[in-house]
Amino acid sequence: MVQKSVTHGVVPAAGRGTRFLPATKAIPKEMLPVVDRPAIEYVAQEATDAGLTDLLIISSSTKHAIDDHFDAVPDLEDALATSGKTELLEAINHYQSLARIHSVRQGHPKGLGHAVYQARQHVGDQPFAVLLPDDLMHPEDPLLRKMLEVRERLGGSVVALLEVTPEQATAYGSADVTPVALDKAGLGDIEGLGEDDVYRLNRVVEKPPIDQVLSKYATVGRYVFDPAIFPILETLEPGRGGEIQLTDAFAKLIDVPAEEGGGVHGVVVRGRRFDTGDKLGYLQALVTLGLEHPTFGPELRQYIEQMGL
Ligand code: G1P
């Protein structure tokens, strides 16, 4: 069965950013700089690199700075052009090379599942990716591309799986999984996919108490969904925390027949992942990506070495 290729990405960005107060009192957390660009630009770049051409940001009334970042600023462009600052001009126009960005507001913050449901009209009857901007994936990690290829071969939905400790597992979706043999499943030739990297999900629960953690695998912020998730989200009851949970929706897809868009697989995250919605995770992203930056990296390394830690 040849599956439709995925062109749409959905980026839920309506959250209040309470974990990062006071920095996020007046600035969306997605706009906090990671080295020299806002966190949201890494997500847009990742989506573009994986072949997505259309991104819908699920926004809120306090997030207009995100739309502004992906828009033209004619007087700044003119000023940079006149003063010959071509590198900076290219940097502010970089958004033009990224997937086309749209946005829609969530209205009431009723949970991640409710946020993703706001994409229904825009995405239509197509498979689509969801990228949670708090999860910053290392720019060289081809995770999303691998997930999209698995979806093309197997259909259904594909989620990212992160190896975590039982304590950490209580903060995520927790999955019960069965390994998939790559050759047998027709996945053997996907570049970068290792033998222990693909699983079938049997069950998933949102933020379980520690004695109910299902495995070492947590479902984290990259998903490729069959549109069959929309009718499920439409009628889904609130779950953990009284919110409409995305995890509860794809938990139901596990039992839907493949011909109706069901079945959920997981691809293990092998690259580095940073939780930039968390103060420590954000600092780790800054240090790691700062040290790797072609311009600042060498001097930053020297500076840290001089601190003699
Ligand atoms: C959300 C999801 C959770 C997922 C996590 C990944 O939780 O509900 O299933 O594991 O993102 O970062 P949040 O971190 O928004 O509470």
Boltz pocket constraint, residues with backbone or C-beta under 6 A from the ligand:
constraints:
  - pocket:
      binder: B
      contacts: [[A, 112], [A, 132], [A, 134], [A, 135], [A, 171], [A, 172], [A, 173], [A, 206], [A, 207], [A, 218], [A, 219], [A, 220], [A, 221], [A, 245], [A, 246], [A, 247]]
      max_distance: 6.0
